[in-house]
Amino acid sequence: MRTITCTIPGKPLAWQRVGNAKTGGHFVPKHTVSYQNLVKAVFASTWPGFVPVTGPVAFHVVCYFPIPKSTPKKWLPEMSTDLYPYIKAPDFDNLAKISADALNQIAYLDDKQIYDASQKKFYSIRPRVEITISWMEGEP
């Protein structure tokens, strides 16, 4: 297996699609598109010249959310370890989707190649998203 990682700085953002009641259609909000462009740019600068994988891909995401300012001081040491679970919104699937979609044609041809996926959410003093992509040897 070959494995690469990429770290997206800043607070994790989830995929959002907004419906338009007048037309019945959907559009992608600007902040979603901006975040996907950030994911693309960070991946491209971390792995310049990367050729998209053509075979099965494992996709794993770890999201680190900022510790709320209202957190009692006695909890800060534990929450600062990057191991304290974050169990609030956004949902699992929308956090993974925004990064998986952004990496289409960049890390792999299409996110339908993802056969194994996982995601974890934690608090951190350094908000970020860590993406790990693995594929079988012999694939580009």
N, CA, C and O of each residue as an XYZ file, in Angstrom:
560
protein
N       0.840     -1.189      0.000
C       0.000      0.000      0.000
C       0.880      1.246      0.000
O       1.902      1.299      0.684
N       0.480      2.219     -0.757
C       1.116      3.534     -0.723
C       0.186      4.475      0.015
O      -1.035      4.372     -0.103
N       0.755      5.383      0.769
C      -0.045      6.306      1.569
C       0.529      7.710      1.478
O       1.744      7.903      1.535
N      -0.361      8.688      1.334
C       0.039     10.086      1.378
C      -0.886     10.812      2.354
O      -2.016     10.385      2.594
N      -0.388     11.910      2.908
C      -1.193     12.715      3.823
C      -1.151     14.174      3.408
O      -0.250     14.617      2.695
N      -2.137     14.895      3.869
C      -2.246     16.313      3.550
C      -2.980     16.981      4.708
O      -3.981     16.447      5.185
N      -2.505     18.135      5.170
C      -3.140     18.847      6.275
C      -3.697     20.173      5.788
O      -2.965     21.014      5.265
N      -5.005     20.352      5.965
C      -5.695     21.578      5.574
C      -5.814     22.446      6.829
O      -6.471     22.041      7.789
N      -5.197     23.624      6.842
C      -5.237     24.450      8.047
C      -6.602     25.108      8.250
O      -7.343     25.336      7.294
N      -6.919     25.407      9.501
C      -8.144     26.130      9.816
C      -9.287     25.228     10.238
O      -9.181     24.002     10.201
N     -10.370     25.851     10.636
C     -11.547     25.134     11.118
C     -12.143     24.277     10.003
O     -12.328     24.757      8.885
N     -12.445     23.012     10.301
C     -13.072     22.147      9.304
C     -14.425     22.710      8.855
O     -15.167     23.297      9.643
N     -14.714     22.518      7.599
C     -15.985     22.973      7.040
C     -16.686     21.777      6.417
O     -16.038     20.904      5.839
N     -17.998     21.736      6.531
C     -18.783     20.640      5.967
C     -19.395     21.051      4.641
O     -19.601     22.234      4.370
N     -19.681     20.044      3.818
C     -20.363     20.246      2.544
C     -21.752     20.798      2.813
O     -22.463     20.315      3.694
N     -22.132     21.813      2.047
C     -23.478     22.353      2.143
C     -24.029     22.559      0.744
O     -23.334     23.013     -0.165
N     -25.279     22.217      0.604
C     -25.981     22.488     -0.650
C     -27.257     23.192     -0.254
O     -27.985     22.736      0.629
N     -27.520     24.283     -0.898
C     -28.673     25.080     -0.539
C     -29.710     24.992     -1.640
O     -29.386     25.133     -2.819
N     -30.954     24.758     -1.257
C     -32.038     24.697     -2.230
C     -32.593     26.074     -2.515
O     -32.560     26.964     -1.665
N     -33.096     26.232     -3.706
C     -33.735     27.478     -4.103
C     -35.221     27.188     -4.269
O     -35.618     26.497     -5.208
N     -36.038     27.707     -3.371
C     -37.469     27.407     -3.377
C     -38.156     27.884     -4.653
O     -39.127     27.268     -5.092
N     -37.678     28.955     -5.248
C     -38.321     29.507     -6.444
C     -38.105     28.625     -7.670
O     -39.023     28.430     -8.467
N     -36.901     28.097     -7.822
C     -36.598     27.309     -9.019
C     -36.634     25.812     -8.772
O     -36.707     25.026     -9.716
N     -36.584     25.416     -7.513
C     -36.550     23.986     -7.189
C     -35.170     23.376     -7.386
O     -34.991     22.177     -7.173
N     -34.194     24.180     -7.787
C     -32.833     23.685     -8.018
C     -31.967     23.856     -6.788
O     -32.424     24.317     -5.742
N     -30.737     23.486     -6.929
C     -29.763     23.602     -5.844
C     -28.545     24.352     -6.345
O     -28.255     24.367     -7.541
N     -27.840     24.970     -5.421
C     -26.559     25.586     -5.755
C     -25.605     25.364     -4.600
O     -26.027     25.092     -3.476
N     -24.331     25.478     -4.877
C     -23.297     25.291     -3.856
C     -22.876     26.679     -3.366
O     -22.469     27.518     -4.170
N     -22.970     26.929     -2.056
C     -22.599     28.243     -1.513
C     -21.131     28.584     -1.775
O     -20.287     27.698     -1.910
N     -20.849     29.884     -1.843
C     -19.490     30.355     -2.115
C     -18.473     29.853     -1.094
O     -17.348     29.517     -1.463
N     -18.855     29.796      0.194
C     -17.882     29.364      1.202
C     -17.531     27.881      1.043
O     -16.426     27.466      1.392
N     -18.457     27.088      0.524
C     -18.162     25.678      0.250
C     -17.168     25.573     -0.899
O     -16.200     24.815     -0.825
N     -17.408     26.331     -1.956
C     -16.506     26.331     -3.114
C     -15.126     26.844     -2.700
O     -14.109     26.300     -3.131
N     -15.084     27.881     -1.871
C     -13.801     28.431     -1.405
C     -13.018     27.397     -0.601
O     -11.803     27.273     -0.755
N     -13.719     26.658      0.255
C     -13.032     25.644      1.057
C     -12.514     24.515      0.162
O     -11.401     24.030      0.361
N     -13.299     24.102     -0.804
C     -12.830     23.063     -1.726
C     -11.611     23.543     -2.502
O     -10.693     22.761     -2.750
N     -11.584     24.807     -2.887
C     -10.409     25.354     -3.575
C      -9.190     25.357     -2.655
O      -8.069     25.140     -3.115
N      -9.401     25.600     -1.360
C      -8.299     25.529     -0.399
C      -7.760     24.103     -0.314
O      -6.546     23.901     -0.312
N      -8.648     23.116     -0.245
C      -8.230     21.708     -0.188
C      -7.405     21.370     -1.437
O      -6.351     20.743     -1.332
N      -7.875     21.777     -2.598
C      -7.151     21.515     -3.853
C      -5.774     22.166     -3.836
O      -4.778     21.537     -4.193
N      -5.724     23.427     -3.421
C      -4.452     24.168     -3.424
C      -3.443     23.560     -2.453
O      -2.266     23.421     -2.786
N      -3.898     23.199     -1.257
C      -2.985     22.609     -0.270
C      -2.479     21.257     -0.764
O      -1.292     20.958     -0.643
N      -3.377     20.437     -1.321
C      -2.947     19.133     -1.835
C      -1.922     19.316     -2.953
O      -0.888     18.649     -2.970
N      -2.214     20.222     -3.884
C      -1.307     20.445     -5.017
C       0.057     20.960     -4.562
O       1.079     20.601     -5.147
N       0.082     21.795     -3.526
C       1.375     22.300     -3.059
C       2.117     21.256     -2.216
O       3.347     21.250     -2.173
N       1.367     20.374     -1.547
C       1.990     19.311     -0.764
C       2.522     18.202     -1.659
O       3.585     17.640     -1.393
N       1.783     17.884     -2.723
C       2.141     16.800     -3.633
C       2.178     17.319     -5.078
O       1.343     16.921     -5.890
N       3.136     18.203     -5.412
C       3.195     18.748     -6.770
C       3.433     17.646     -7.809
O       4.251     16.748     -7.607
N       2.714     17.734     -8.902
C       2.881     16.753     -9.976
C       2.246     15.405     -9.692
O       2.492     14.449    -10.428
N       1.441     15.299     -8.650
C       0.816     14.026     -8.313
C      -0.120     13.586     -9.428
O      -0.936     14.366     -9.918
N       0.012     12.321     -9.820
C      -0.847     11.749    -10.859
C      -2.010     11.046    -10.161
O      -1.781     10.183     -9.313
N      -3.262     11.398    -10.503
C      -4.411     10.786     -9.825
C      -4.389      9.257     -9.885
O      -4.075      8.662    -10.916
N      -4.731      8.642     -8.755
C      -4.803      7.192     -8.644
C      -5.990      6.699     -9.474
O      -7.040      7.342     -9.501
N      -5.825      5.567    -10.143
C      -6.900      5.042    -10.993
C      -7.642      3.861    -10.370
O      -8.711      3.485    -10.850
N      -7.094      3.276     -9.316
C      -7.711      2.100     -8.696
C      -8.390      2.424     -7.373
O      -8.665      3.586     -7.075
N      -8.661      1.390     -6.583
C      -9.340      1.559     -5.298
C      -8.537      2.437     -4.327
O      -7.310      2.362     -4.262
N      -9.264      3.263     -3.581
C      -8.654      4.230     -2.674
C      -9.284      4.128     -1.286
O     -10.500      3.988     -1.155
N      -8.443      4.200     -0.253
C      -8.918      4.342      1.122
C      -8.749      5.810      1.496
O      -7.699      6.405      1.255
N      -9.783      6.382      2.083
C      -9.829      7.819      2.354
C     -10.168      8.027      3.830
O     -11.253      7.662      4.281
N      -9.238      8.612      4.572
C      -9.444      8.788      6.005
C      -9.223     10.250      6.387
O      -8.235     10.870      5.995
N     -10.161     10.779      7.156
C     -10.148     12.193      7.518
C     -10.212     12.325      9.038
O     -11.013     11.663      9.698
N      -9.358     13.189      9.579
C      -9.429     13.537     10.997
C      -9.618     15.051     11.062
O      -8.786     15.817     10.575
N     -10.731     15.468     11.673
C     -11.070     16.881     11.781
C     -10.812     17.366     13.205
O     -11.235     16.731     14.171
N     -10.122     18.482     13.324
C      -9.811     19.066     14.616
C     -10.496     20.427     14.704
O     -10.159     21.351     13.964
N     -11.466     20.540     15.623
C     -12.255     21.753     15.786
C     -11.700     22.616     16.914
O     -11.114     22.101     17.865
N     -11.887     23.940     16.804
C     -11.379     24.812     17.860
C     -12.092     24.567     19.190
O     -13.270     24.211     19.227
N     -11.366     24.763     20.256
C     -11.933     24.649     21.596
C     -12.734     25.926     21.863
O     -12.209     27.027     21.699
N     -13.993     25.790     22.269
C     -14.810     26.991     22.511
C     -14.212     27.890     23.588
O     -13.628     27.409     24.560
N     -14.363     29.196     23.404
C     -13.839     30.148     24.388
C     -14.532     30.010     25.728
O     -13.977     30.394     26.757
N     -15.739     29.466     25.727
C     -16.509     29.308     26.964
C     -16.130     28.053     27.758
O     -16.733     27.775     28.794
N     -15.146     27.298     27.285
C     -14.738     26.068     27.962
C     -14.140     26.379     29.332
O     -13.256     27.229     29.440
N     -14.612     25.700     30.379
C     -14.024     25.912     31.710
C     -12.524     25.590     31.708
O     -12.087     24.645     31.051
N     -11.750     26.373     32.441
C     -10.288     26.212     32.475
C      -9.857     24.810     32.906
O      -8.825     24.312     32.456
N     -10.639     24.177     33.770
C     -10.250     22.847     34.249
C     -10.300     21.799     33.137
O      -9.651     20.759     33.248
N     -11.057     22.053     32.068
C     -11.162     21.101     30.954
C     -10.125     21.358     29.858
O      -9.886     20.487     29.022
N      -9.514     22.528     29.854
C      -8.583     22.893     28.777
C      -7.420     21.921     28.601
O      -7.112     21.565     27.464
N      -6.754     21.472     29.675
C      -5.635     20.547     29.461
C      -6.053     19.277     28.712
O      -5.349     18.831     27.807
N      -7.185     18.703     29.086
C      -7.637     17.478     28.423
C      -8.066     17.745     26.984
O      -7.781     16.948     26.090
N      -8.747     18.859     26.761
C      -9.237     19.167     25.408
C      -8.103     19.602     24.483
O      -8.267     19.582     23.263
N      -6.976     19.989     25.031
C      -5.840     20.450     24.229
C      -4.958     19.310     23.733
O      -3.957     19.561     23.063
N      -5.303     18.076     24.044
C      -4.470     16.931     23.680
C      -4.713     16.422     22.259
O      -4.004     15.523     21.806
N      -5.682     16.965     21.557
C      -6.090     16.487     20.219
C      -6.736     15.107     20.289
O      -6.844     14.423     19.271
N      -7.168     14.688     21.482
C      -7.791     13.375     21.645
C      -9.172     13.453     22.282
O      -9.796     12.421     22.531
N      -9.656     14.665     22.549
C     -10.969     14.824     23.176
C     -12.023     14.875     22.070
O     -11.998     15.788     21.244
N     -12.957     13.906     22.037
C     -13.917     13.799     20.932
C     -14.822     15.019     20.790
O     -15.270     15.604     21.776
N     -15.071     15.377     19.563
C     -15.987     16.462     19.199
C     -17.260     15.797     18.696
O     -17.233     15.119     17.669
N     -18.375     15.978     19.399
C     -19.595     15.255     19.035
C     -20.735     16.184     18.638
O     -21.904     15.831     18.790
N     -20.413     17.340     18.142
C     -21.425     18.296     17.689
C     -21.502     18.265     16.172
O     -20.745     17.560     15.504
N     -22.448     19.057     15.640
C     -22.531     19.220     14.190
C     -21.246     19.881     13.726
O     -20.635     20.618     14.500
N     -20.820     19.653     12.519
C     -21.492     19.013     11.398
C     -21.383     17.489     11.424
O     -20.577     16.903     12.147
N     -22.228     16.882     10.607
C     -22.294     15.429     10.518
C     -21.071     14.842      9.824
O     -20.388     15.498      9.038
N     -20.830     13.587     10.147
C     -19.726     12.805      9.583
C     -19.680     12.872      8.057
O     -18.647     13.208      7.477
N     -20.788     12.555      7.418
C     -20.780     12.426      5.962
C     -20.492     13.746      5.256
O     -19.822     13.758      4.224
N     -20.985     14.848      5.795
C     -20.759     16.134      5.141
C     -19.332     16.647      5.324
O     -18.821     17.374      4.472
N     -18.691     16.274      6.426
C     -17.286     16.652      6.621
C     -16.382     15.903      5.654
O     -15.468     16.490      5.075
N     -16.627     14.625      5.477
C     -15.806     13.834      4.564
C     -16.080     14.213      3.109
O     -15.161     14.241      2.291
N     -17.337     14.504      2.786
C     -17.735     14.771      1.392
C     -17.036     15.997      0.800
O     -16.628     15.975     -0.361
N     -16.896     17.058      1.585
C     -16.325     18.286      1.027
C     -14.885     18.059      0.556
O     -14.487     18.565     -0.494
N     -14.110     17.304      1.327
C     -12.719     17.024      0.936
C     -12.651     15.966     -0.153
O     -11.856     16.082     -1.086
N     -13.480     14.936     -0.039
C     -13.475     13.865     -1.049
C     -13.840     14.420     -2.420
O     -13.199     14.081     -3.415
N     -14.851     15.261     -2.482
C     -15.249     15.863     -3.762
C     -14.176     16.800     -4.302
O     -13.923     16.837     -5.506
N     -13.546     17.556     -3.405
C     -12.519     18.507     -3.839
C     -11.333     17.811     -4.503
O     -10.688     18.381     -5.383
N     -11.048     16.587     -4.082
C      -9.870     15.891     -4.601
C     -10.131     15.040     -5.844
O      -9.239     14.340     -6.323
N     -11.374     15.107     -6.368
C     -11.652     14.464     -7.661
C     -10.724     15.043     -8.722
O     -10.508     16.254     -8.767
N     -10.179     14.187     -9.567
C      -9.278     14.571    -10.661
C      -7.927     15.099    -10.177
O      -7.097     15.511    -10.988
N      -7.700     15.089     -8.853
C      -6.429     15.570     -8.312
C      -5.703     14.444     -7.595
O      -4.539     14.168     -7.884
N      -6.394     13.788     -6.654
C      -5.796     12.669     -5.923
C      -6.218     11.336     -6.532
O      -5.473     10.358     -6.479
N      -7.400     11.304     -7.102
C      -7.977     10.123     -7.758
C      -8.901     10.640     -8.848
O      -9.265     11.815     -8.857
N      -9.275      9.764     -9.759
C     -10.112     10.212    -10.868
C     -11.494     10.640    -10.398
O     -12.010     11.672    -10.828
N     -12.096      9.842     -9.510
C     -13.434     10.142     -9.007
C     -13.590      9.549     -7.616
O     -13.033      8.490     -7.326
N     -14.340     10.218     -6.760
C     -14.479      9.707     -5.400
C     -15.282      8.412     -5.316
O     -15.403      7.837     -4.234
N     -15.827      7.948     -6.422
C     -16.475      6.633     -6.410
C     -15.437      5.520     -6.232
O     -15.801      4.383     -5.933
N     -14.154      5.834     -6.412
C     -13.074      4.866     -6.205
C     -12.835      4.577     -4.717
O     -12.145      3.615     -4.377
N     -13.395      5.394     -3.843
C     -13.187      5.213     -2.408
C     -13.969      3.989     -1.947
O     -15.199      3.964     -1.999
N     -13.244      2.988     -1.502
C     -13.872      1.750     -1.042
C     -13.841      1.639      0.481
O     -14.581      0.848      1.066
N     -12.989      2.430      1.117
C     -12.847      2.398      2.573
C     -12.698      3.835      3.040
O     -11.845      4.572      2.545
N     -13.531      4.229      3.996
C     -13.467      5.603      4.488
C     -13.713      5.628      5.989
O     -14.457      4.812      6.534
N     -13.071      6.581      6.634
C     -13.324      6.805      8.052
C     -13.102      8.274      8.346
O     -12.425      8.993      7.611
N     -13.698      8.690      9.448
C     -13.525     10.063      9.860
C     -13.611     10.144     11.373
O     -14.412      9.449     11.998
N     -12.795     10.984     11.945
C     -12.817     11.226     13.386
C     -12.900     12.731     13.598
O     -12.463     13.517     12.757
N     -13.476     13.123     14.751
C     -13.606     14.540     15.084
C     -13.100     14.759     16.516
O     -13.509     14.067     17.448
N     -12.208     15.730     16.664
C     -11.635     16.056     17.966
C     -11.575     17.570     18.159
O     -11.704     18.336     17.204
N     -11.376     17.988     19.408
C     -11.066     19.383     19.714
C      -9.556     19.565     19.623
O      -8.791     18.620     19.815
N      -9.138     20.796     19.327
C      -7.703     21.074     19.265
C      -7.450     22.566     19.420
O      -8.308     23.392     19.111
N      -6.263     22.893     19.901
C      -5.866     24.302     19.916
C      -5.395     24.740     18.529
O      -5.208     25.928     18.270
N      -5.205     23.745     17.631
C      -4.785     24.030     16.251
C      -5.797     23.390     15.286
O      -5.580     22.271     14.820
N      -6.905     24.098     14.983
C      -7.924     23.539     14.082
C      -7.334     23.214     12.707
O      -6.531     23.964     12.153
N      -7.767     22.063     12.183
C      -7.249     21.610     10.892
C      -7.991     20.357     10.464
O      -8.783     19.796     11.222
N      -7.722     19.924      9.233
C      -8.225     18.652      8.725
C      -7.018     17.885      8.202
O      -6.243     18.407      7.401
N      -6.862     16.651      8.655
C      -5.783     15.793      8.170
C      -6.388     14.699      7.305
O      -7.235     13.929      7.757
N      -5.946     14.641      6.064
C      -6.461     13.673      5.093
C      -5.371     12.650      4.797
O      -4.223     13.009      4.532
N      -5.741     11.380      4.845
C      -4.829     10.297      4.487
C      -5.464      9.495      3.367
O      -6.608      9.054      3.475
N      -4.717      9.312      2.296
C      -5.190      8.555      1.142
C      -4.234      7.393      0.917
O      -3.019      7.583      0.856
N      -4.786      6.183      0.793
C      -3.970      4.995      0.571
C      -4.504      4.251     -0.642
O      -5.702      4.274     -0.926
N      -3.585      3.583     -1.362
C      -3.976      2.779     -2.506
C      -2.973      1.652     -2.672
O      -1.880      1.693     -2.107
N      -3.346      0.654     -3.443
C      -2.490     -0.521     -3.639
C      -1.297     -0.192     -4.504
O      -1.380      0.602     -5.441
N      -0.171     -0.826     -4.167
C       1.021     -0.693     -5.000
C       0.679     -1.151     -6.416
O      -0.192     -2.000     -6.605
N       1.339     -0.609     -7.371
C       1.062     -0.968     -8.756
C       0.118      0.020     -9.410
O       0.041      0.099    -10.636
N      -0.612      0.787     -8.578
C      -1.449      1.861     -9.105
C      -0.577      3.097     -9.184
O       0.342      3.247     -8.378
N      -0.834      3.980    -10.123
C      -0.011      5.207    -10.226
C      -0.199      6.125     -9.039
O       0.419      7.188     -8.977
